[in-house]
Amino acid sequence: MSEDKEVGPQEWEKLKNADEHQADSAEANRFGLDEEGRNNLVFMIVTLIGLLLVGLLLGIYW
């Protein structure tokens, strides 16, 4: 049988913060991208949507 270990308040806060940080980073890295990769992905998506809108406007007014 394992014994429960007494954890102090400071150590408990460290453990709690580590668990929250791990969950946040796992959610943010859903696609396995670092910060630069996420920025590039956002840039590509925004550029694609912008080009589609410009093409649509040119098609309507041409």
C-alpha positions in Angstrom: 0.0 0.0 0.0 1.2 3.5 -0.7 1.1 6.2 1.9 -0.4 9.6 1.3 2.3 12.3 1.5 1.5 15.6 3.3 1.9 18.5 0.8 2.5 22.0 1.9 0.5 25.0 0.5 3.4 26.3 -1.6 4.1 22.9 -3.1 0.4 22.4 -3.7 0.3 25.7 -5.7 3.3 24.7 -7.7 1.7 21.3 -8.6 -1.6 23.0 -9.4 0.0 25.6 -11.7 2.1 22.9 -13.4 -1.1 20.9 -14.2 -2.9 24.0 -15.5 0.1 25.0 -17.7 0.3 21.5 -19.1 -3.4 21.5 -20.1 -3.0 25.0 -21.7 0.0 24.0 -23.7 -1.6 20.7 -24.8 -4.6 22.6 -26.1 -2.5 25.2 -27.8 -0.3 22.6 -29.5 -3.2 20.6 -30.9 -1.6 20.6 -34.3 2.0 20.3 -32.9 3.0 23.8 -33.9 5.3 26.2 -32.1 4.5 29.9 -31.9 6.1 30.7 -35.2 4.2 27.9 -36.9 0.9 29.1 -35.5 1.6 32.7 -36.7 2.4 31.4 -40.2 -0.8 29.3 -40.2 -2.9 32.3 -39.2 -1.2 34.5 -41.8 -1.9 31.9 -44.5 -5.5 31.6 -43.6 -6.1 35.3 -43.4 -4.3 35.8 -46.7 -6.4 33.1 -48.4 -9.6 34.6 -47.1 -8.5 38.1 -48.3 -7.7 36.8 -51.7 -11.0 35.0 -52.0 -12.8 38.2 -51.1 -10.8 40.2 -53.6 -11.5 37.6 -56.3 -15.2 37.6 -55.4 -15.4 41.4 -55.6 -13.5 41.5 -58.9 -15.8 38.8 -60.3 -18.9 40.8 -59.3 -17.8 44.2 -60.6 -15.8 42.9 -63.7 
